[in-house]
Amino acid sequence: MEYVGKVTPSGETPRVDFLFSGEDYGKRLADCVHATWVPFPRDDFSPYLVCAGASWCATKFRHDPVRFWDRIPAVARPYFVRRVCITGPESCGKSTLARELAKQFGTVCCEEYARSFIELSRGNDLSALVAPEDYVLFARGHMHAEWALAGQARRGLMFTDTDVITTTVYLEALGESGAGTNSKSQAALDQQERDVQWLRQAATAHARSYDLYLLLDVDCPFQPDPQRALAHQRASLFATFQRALQQALDRAYSPETTPESLMGGIEGTIPLWYVPTSRPCPGGMPAGWMRPWRQAAPRVVVISGSAWPDRVQKAVRAVREAFPEVAEDGAS
């Protein structure tokens, strides 16, 4: 199962050849992913799979992954980690808060991919963003970085600085303002529209990977930065973020939404929990979906306040309330 959810250089999802399981549903799950089922008697392994006085089994593990977190191989952790996305307009403290929360909860933080890319390859020059496809690169890079880092998460929790929705908002905002493009030809506009459509679909699909959103307000002082070009639009951008986030979650969690409709046209290009198949899966999961298919969208908590300690305290409280089973390291 190591390669489920990854893609080959050609963009194809590698097949699963064998599925080892001692659970009753093993045969049906193997059929679902077109694999050969290799059963083994659970009792034969119980002396080696004991945790907290009870025999370890996949069902118990899925119901309480935090309790068994240290026994989960790193390659499997991305499927079960709780993800907290910190998002919002520029200069509202996203990066600093993401790192602070990761420190307080003793886990990892996925930095914003676009910021590092622009700094290292474009010398912090926003005007060098001449191609709309740069934003698609940002989105793909961030999702793959987040996926890779999830294997290092501790206590079943990780934090990420921005998401694909953020990338979509900035592509549209910078395009409308004239920043980030040196050409207004029809070909360039057509390409931008195609990239916006791809990003919107990717944002909708990726929204299902987060368990909590912290949306940061702009009621704090603006800090100049070479990568910040929309200081005069912070208030309107906050409203745009609220709207874009709600729209993406509404689409992702619509009763009519299926894995096929989420992934159509983008499967194999982003690391999500989907293996194309037409066979129904056991355990209440739609065909091909490799994580629990939640019915309710994650909570969105607005973090406001001009004083930084207040922001941190509100964020910590929101994480505690969302994940009471996750222990902290030093959070007050």
Buried (B, 14 or more C-beta within 10 A) or exposed (E): BEEBBBBEEEEEBEEBEEBEBBBEBBBBBBBBBBBEBEBEEBEEBBEEBEEEEEBBBBEBBBEEBBBBBEEBEEBBBBBBBBBBBBBBBBBBBBBBBBBBBBBBBBBBBBBBBBBBBBEEEBEEEBEBBEBBEBBBBBBBBBBBBBBBBBBEBBBBBBBBBBBBBBBBBBBBBBBEEEBBBEEEEEEBBEBBEEBBEBBBBBBBBBBBBBBBBBBBBBEBEBEEEEBBBBBEBBEEBBEBBBEBBEBBBEBBBEEEBBBBEBBEEBBBBBBBBBBBBEEEBBBEBBBBBBBEBEEEBBEBBBBBBEEEEEBBBBBBEBBEEBBEEBBBEEBE
